[in-house]
Amino acid sequence: MNSQQRSAVGNRLSWLIPIAAIIGVAAYLGRASAAGVWGFALDDAWIHQTYARNLVATGQFAFVPGQPSSGSTSPLWTLLIALGYLVRVDYKWWTYVLGAICLAATALGVWQLTLRLFPDRPHAALVAGIFCALEWHLVWAAVSGMETVLFTALVVWLLVAALNQQSAISNQKSIGLLCGLLILTRPEGMLLVGLVLIAQIAQRGWARRATWTSLAWTLAVMAILIAPWLAFNWHASGTPFPNTFYAKQLEYASILTVLSLPQRFAQVFSAPFVGAQVLLVPGLVIAAWSLARRIAKLETWPQLAGLVWAMAHLALYALRLPVTYQHGRYEIPVMPVMIAFGVGGTAALLRMNDARLWQRVLSRAVTLAIALTTLSFVVIGARAYAADVAVIEGEMVRVARWLDTNTAPRDLIAAHDIGAIGYFSQRPLLDLAGLISPEVIPFIRDQVRLEVLIRQRGAAYLVTFPAWYPQLVRQAGFAPLFAGNAPGSPEHMTVYRIP
């Protein structure tokens, strides 16, 4: 079978990719439902739900009605969720379907990206798409209620568009559109945008007028999309980016002193390889080395952009926010790019029809190991997802519902995790994590100053996990009233009455 025939077969079977995504999502939701839980795996998902519901109800981008704020890291994801409230579809199902669509789009993008990176291996591209659709981190992200898979979908399709050799204005407008949407999904998308634009300029020639005309069109479309968001952030909080962009770095700054730089890099760079993709590492290295040897040829820069971005993305997190909690939540976006390069490189190493028996046996054993490991981690990931949802429902949602029933509508609540509290209780909030209360960001981990602020504002209740603020919760008169009860939680979210 020649390359054209293999490509035709791959195109005919591409429908398997979205089917695999649907199967993965159904498996995770089914496992959670069987465990008796039905919700989201992260409290932050409730932040998006609260913004989306309030946007439709009040016309304001506000977590607390009447108080516009820039606490949403992903305004595009919030707007997509808001459409569900607008058409009155059940918000959980709407969010799950959005996640499934974004997962399928990510996997289809990986298929197309692999085809462009390795045009002589169409079967590998199909495998990469299916692998991506079933990769346990990505399926978990798709049903977590968060914007992660929207971000990954835009990442891979931007890379696909960047590999298009055409410099037509229509293509540059498409790239500008993808760049703008990527930044509106998560601000760290700016890193990939910059690398893609540099790669395109290098490929087409620095001295050509057409190059700069194309760049101008790309930047114009992107600016039209992101300018209103930047202006809103500046108006709401005095900064161009969401409060979380700054708050998270300060909140976890202590880790920078606890872990050495090599430890941080090892921790962050290993997170994306927990799963079957660890078996793709030899192929990933081969593919990366093959491209790196041609770095002097400027026309290869768009091919390198994805790999360079993945490394740079992980490096920045190792330097500024070296956390890998929630299954490497911040490292997940690089996985589709790693899968494209890893599967393509692995296909180059396999010798399925080699004349030597040991080559055929080894190649088929590796292929089988990758397939079985992928399916095994679907099961493991589904179990982890159900456990994560159970913690959020048993801690955050349970406490939020108690506050709704047992506190007065005007009681000010000081809380660290505000997602479910904001959605279910709709009480005034002092956000100790700084998402909607940016005034706490400069002293976000100073418990003495936080206590002063809490008392000055007249907060009636403090809601937190005790380990977050051990000094604060021991203050005289801070009486525990209620706590979550999730069996899988190492400690329980507690409501304290403030005298």
N, C-alpha and C positions, 0 to 999 in steps of 0.2 A: 504494500500500500504506500503510494507516494504521499508527499506532504499535503498536496491539495485534497486528496481523498481523506486523509486524516483530519484536515481542517473541516471538511464538510461533515464528517461524522461528529466531530466535536460541536459544531453548530447545531446539528440536529438533536443532540443530547443535552443542550444547554438548559432545557426546561427542568432537568434534574436538580439544578442549583437552587431555584426558589422552592422547589418541593422539599429539598433537604432542610432549608431554612424553616419552613413551616413545620416539618417533623420535629426539629430541635425545639422550637418555641412551644409546640404542643406537649412535648415530653416534659419540659420544665414546668409549665402551668399545670399539667396533669399531676405531676409529683407533688406540687404545692397543694393542690386541691385535695389530693388523697391524704395529705398530712393535716388537713383541716384549716389551712390558712389561705388567704386570698388577698393579696395586696402588692406592695412593692418591697424591694430588697434594701432600699436606702431611705433614710428620713429625708434626704435632699429631694427625692422625687416628689414629696408632698409640698416642697417649696414651689416647684414648677406648677403643681396643681392649684396651689393657692393663688399664685400670680395669674394663672390662666382663668380661673373662675372669677376673680375680682375684675380682671380686664373686661370680660363679657358683661358682668353685672353692673360695673360702675363706669366703664370706659377709661379707667386709670390703670397704668402699669404700677400697681401698688400691692405690697404684701398685706398691709393693714389699710383697709379702705380709707381714703382721704389723705393718705401719706405716701405719695409717689416715692419710690426708692429704686436704686440700681443694684438690688441684691441678687438678681438672676444672672448667673454666669452665661446662660444660653438663651438670649431673647428669642432666637428663631425657634428653638424647641418649645418654649412657652407659647409662642404664637400658634404653632401647630397643634398643641394640646388645646388651646383656647377654641379652635375650630370645633372640637368635639362638644364643648359646652354651648357653643353657638347653635349647633344643629341638634342639641339635646340628646346626644348619645351617651350611654353609660361611660363615665370617665375612665374607669379601669380598662374596659374592653377597647376603648378608643386608643388608649396609650399602648396597650399590648399590640394592637394591630399596627400602629405607627412603628413600634419597635421591630415587628416582624418584617414590615416593608423595608425599613432601613437595613436590616440584616440581609435580606435578599439582595438589596441594591449594593451593599458592600461586597457580597460574594460574587455577584455578577460583575462588579467592577474589578475584582481580583482576577476573574477569568479573563476579562479584556486586557488588563494590565499585563498578565502573564503572557498572553498571546503576543503583545507588542514587544515585551522584553525577550521572549524566546519564540520567535515566529515559526521555528522548525519543530516545535513540540506542542502541537494543539491538544494532544491528549493530556499532557501535563497541565495545560491551562484549565481544562475541564476538571481535573482532579483538584487543582488549587481552589477553584470556585466551590466545589462540594466540601472540601476540607474546611474552608473558611465558614461555610454555612453551618457546619457542625462543631466548630471549635468552641469549647465549653465556655471560655471567657466571653466570647462574643455573643453566644446565646444567652448567657447570664445577663450581659449588658442590655440585650434586646428586651428583656422582660423585667428589667430593674426599674423602669420608669424614668431613666435618665437619658441624656442626649448623646451618650457615647457612640452608639452605632450610627446616628445621624452624622456625627463628626467623621467616623471611619468611612462612611459612604462618600462623603464629599472629598475626603483625602484621596481615595483611590480614583475617583472619577476626575479629579483635578490632575492627577498624575497621568491618567489616560489621555486627557485633552492636551496636556503638555507634550506628549509624545507624538501628537499629530503634526506632521511636517508642514501643513498648510499655514501660511501667514495671513490668510484672508481675514478681513475685518470681522466677519461673522464668527470665526473661530476665536478671535481675540475677545470678542464680546462674551462668548461662552466661558472663556477662561476667567474674565473679569467677574462674571456672575458667580462662578464657583468660588473664586477667591473671597468675594464679599460674603457669600453665604457661609463659608467656612469660618470666617472671623466672627460672624454673628452667632455661630454655634458654640465656639470656644475661642477666647482671645489668643490662646497660644497657636492658633492656626496661622498667625502672622509669620511664624518661622517658616512654614512650608511655602507660603505665598512668596516670601522673599527669595527663597532658594529656587523656586520654579521660574520666577521672573529673571533672575540672574542666569539660570541655565538657558532660557530662551534667547536672551541677549547674546550670550556666548555662542550659541549654536548658529544664530542668524548673522552674526557679525556686528561688532561694536560701531563700525564706521558707516553702516548702511542707514540711509534715511528711513527706509521701510521698517527697519527694526524699531526705531524710536516712535514711528507712527503707530505701529502695533501696540507697543508698550503704553502709549498715551490712551488708546482706546480701552485697554485692559484696566488701567488705573482709573479712568473716568467712570466706567461701569461699577467698579468696586467702590469708588468714593460715593457714588449716588446711593449705594446700599448701606454703607456703614456710617455715613455722616450723621443721619438722624439719631442713630444709637449713641454715637460719641457725644453729640450735643445733649441728649437726654441725660447721660451719665454725668456730664459736667454740671448740668442744671440741678440734678438731684443730689449729688454728693461732692461736687467740686473736683472730680477726677475723671479722666477720659474713659476709664475701664471700670467694670463692676467692683463693688466693695470686696467681693470674695477674691479678686485677683491680688489684692494687697493683704487681706486678713489671713488667708491660709498660710502665706509665707511667714508672717509674724507669729502666728499661732504655733507653728511647728519649728520655729527658729532654734529652739533648744536642741533639736536633734543634730544640728550642724556641729554642736560642741561635744555631743555624746559619741557620735560615730566619726571615725576617721574618714578621709576622702576615699581611700581604697574600699573601705567597708560600705560606704554609701554607693559607690559605683557598682560594687558586686551585688548589692541588694537590689538596686533598681534594674540593672541590666539582666539579672537572672529572672526577674518576675515574668517577662513575656514568654518564657520557655518552660513554664510549668504545664506540662501536657504533652500531647503527641508531637508538638512542634519541636521538642528537643531532639527528636530523631531526624529533623531536617537540618540540623546545625552543620554537618559536613557539606551538604549541598549549598547551604547559604554561604558558607565560607568560599566554596568554589566559585559560585556566581559573583560574589563581591570581589574576589581577587581577579576574575576575568574582566570585570568592568574597570576595576582600579588600574589595571595595566594599560588601559586605553584612555586614561584621564587627560592625557595631553591632547587628544583629539576632541576639540570643542563640541563636535556634533554628538558626542556621547553624553554630554552633561545632563540633558533631560532624562536619560536612562538612569543616571546616578542620583538624580535629585531625591527620589524616594528613599533610597538607602541612606544617603547622607542625612536626610531629614530624620529618619528613624533614630539614627545614632545621636544626632544633635538633640532631639526631643528627650531621649533618655538621659543624656548628659546634663541638660538643663535641670531636669528634675533631681538628678543626683546632687547637683550643686545648690539648688534653691529649695526644693521640697522633696527630700528623700524618703517618701512614705510609700509603702506597698500594701496598705490595708485594703480591705474590700476586694480581695483577689487581684491586686495590682490595678486598681481602677484607673489611675492616671497613666499607666503604662500600656493599657489595652489598645489604644489607637494605633500603635506601631505594628500590631500583630498581623493585620492583613498584608502590609507591605513585606514583612518578614516571610509570610506564607508564600507570597508570589515568588520572591527570590529563592526561598528554600525549596519549594516544590520544583521550580524550573532547574535549579542546580542539582537537585537529587535525581531528576530524570536523566541528566547528563551522565551521572555516575552509574546508573543501573544498566545492566546488560541482560535483558529478559530473554533474548534469543541468541546469546553468544554461543559459539561452538564449544566453549569449555563448560563442562557440567558445573563446576564449582561457582562460576560466574552466574549461571542461570539460577542455581539454588540460592545463592546469597542474595541476588537481586529480588527474587520472589519472596524470600524470607523477610527482607527489609520492608517490602511493599505490604506484606501481610501484617507485620508488626505495627506499621504506621496505621493501617486500617483498624486493627483491633484496639490499639491504644486510643485512637480517636473515639471509637464507640464506647470504650470503657469510661473515658472522661466525660462523655455525655451523661452517663449514669451518675458518676461522681458529682458532676456539676449540678445536675438536677437535684440531688440530695442536698448539696450546699445551698442552692437557691431556696429550697423549701425551709431550710434552717434559718437563713437570713431573713426571709419574710416573717417567719415565726417570731424572731427577735423584735423586728420593727413593730409588728402587730401587738406583741405582748408587752412591749415597753413603751414606745413612743405613742402609738395609737391608743393604747389602754389609758395611759396617763392623760392624754389630750381629751379623751371622752370624759374622764373623771373631772377634769378642770371645767369642762363645759357644763357639767351638772352641778358642781359643788362650789363654784366661785361666782362672784357678781360680775355682770357684764363690763363694769368699769375698773375692775381690779387689774392693776398692772402686774404682769408676770415677767420676772427676769429668768431667762432660760438660755441654755447653750444650744440645744437642738430644737429649732423652732418650726420645722416643717409640719409635722402632724398637729402640733399645738396650734399653729396658725390656721390650719385647715379646719379642724374640728371645733376648737374653742372660740376662735375669732375674738380673742381678748387683746387689749393693748399689750405690747411686748417691748421689753428691753433685751435686745439680742446680744448676749455675751460673746458670741462668735463674730460679731461685727458685720453680718450680712446686711441687716436693715438698720443697724445702729452704728454707723461708721465712727462715732465719737469714741468708742471703746478700743478701736484698733491700735492706737499708740501704746496702750497698756493692757493688751488683750490677755496676758498671762500673769498680771500683777494682781493677786487676790486682795491685797489691802486696798488698792485704789478701786477695784471693782466693788468691794463692799461699800466704800464711801459713795460711789455713784448709785448703787442700788438703794441706799438709804436716802440719798438726796432726792432721787426720783420718786420715792415713796412706794416702791414695789411691795406688793402684798405677799407675793410668793416667789420662791426660788425653785426652779426645776432643773435638775442636772443629774448626771451620774456622779456619785460621791467622789470617785477617784479623780474626776476632772478638777475639782476645787476642794481638796481635803481640808485646807485651812479655813476656807469660807464656810463650809457646812458645819464646822465645829463651833461657830460663833454662838455666844450666849443668846438663847431665845429662839434660835433657828430650829423649830420643832418639825420633825418628819411627820407628815400626815398620811401619805399614800405612796405606793411604789408599784412598779411594773412587776410582772411575774413570769416572764419568758424563761422556760427551763434551760435554754441554751445560752442565756446571757451570763457572762462572768460576774456581773453586778446588775443592780436594778435601778432604773431611773426613778428618782425620788422627788416628791413634792414637799418642800419645806415652807412652813408658815413663818413669815418675817414679822417680828413684833413691832 
